[in-house]
């Protein structure tokens, strides 16, 4: 395995700037997930790592060696595509062995590598089948196996689970996590699914319009997003954002007047704020509780209930238009229905606050 270092990586297609100075260090054996909206540049960055696209500016190092002008074969990487890219006329064994055969490796050594990888992926009983005789999940494992047998320095995955159905995605995701632990491999993984990012990644890199918005561990991004964009991207359902105005600034909190009426206290360091500043209050659905006598109370009318059995997502209109419904995560046994009145609250220490530029203000009383 190997470390990867990206230093001021830029990519232009003609006059269009796609990547704007990407700086990123990936440790040996680290599982790094690139995530962001469509068009943010994550797949382009993966192609630059693989050598399928040329770097416009900047330096790329793999295992301490500058590889900007090396071919994909010279870089010691293996890429797993969304489309599997299997040879339809070849058996599973021949698909997995093909790259090693072309490289001129010993026939017996190839056989051992293929059989060992197939056993790890639980496809050793499928080696004589053709791709058309396999399920989608099995084909994906063949594609992963083809990468494993090459013993690459770095694995690159480009949305490998997006073609699978929901239940198979979960199963394959778990298998990928276990495989990473077993191989101790350096992996760069592109996805648009933040659940995959949170469950698989040692480090998540959130990209936005060709730039890195924030990089860190899954929990650091969840608890300490630096921007409104990251806060809304990490977490499912996403964080609620509520327009507010600053009415008081204390040493341990900021008082806010929401557009919908309530006054809310947020345990936020407001030193950089001024009275009457326009801000966004952020609250995750799981941090709301049904109100009794707590501070920071909201009230509204239920517009929709999504009951998932163990939990329910309750959508509440608090007096603004329907687009501003607040989502609350409650126990699955809750009895609310559309049209019901509801009161709920949030602890001051469970709030987030974002200034007019979308930057997060420091939270107090939270590690």
Secondary structure as UniProt FT lines:
FT   STRAND          4..13
FT   TURN            14..15
FT   STRAND          16..26
FT   TURN            28..29
FT   STRAND          31..36
FT   TURN            38..39
FT   HELIX           42..50
FT   STRAND          57..62
FT   TURN            63..64
FT   STRAND          65..66
FT   TURN            68..69
FT   HELIX           73..75
FT   STRAND          77..80
FT   TURN            82..83
FT   TURN            88..89
FT   HELIX           92..102
FT   TURN            103..104
FT   HELIX           107..120
FT   TURN            121..122
FT   HELIX           124..126
FT   TURN            127..128
FT   HELIX           131..133
FT   HELIX           136..148
FT   TURN            149..151
FT   STRAND          154..158
FT   TURN            160..163
FT   HELIX           166..183
FT   STRAND          187..191
FT   HELIX           194..200
FT   STRAND          203..208
FT   TURN            209..210
FT   STRAND          211..216
FT   HELIX           218..223
FT   HELIX           228..233
FT   STRAND          240..249
FT   STRAND          254..258
FT   TURN            259..260
FT   STRAND          263..266
FT   TURN            271..272
FT   TURN            275..276
FT   STRAND          278..283
FT   HELIX           285..287
FT   STRAND          288..290
FT   STRAND          297..307
FT   STRAND          311..317
FT   HELIX           322..324
FT   STRAND          326..331
FT   TURN            332..333
FT   TURN            338..339
FT   STRAND          341..346
FT   HELIX           348..350
FT   STRAND          352..354
FT   TURN            356..357
FT   STRAND          359..360
//
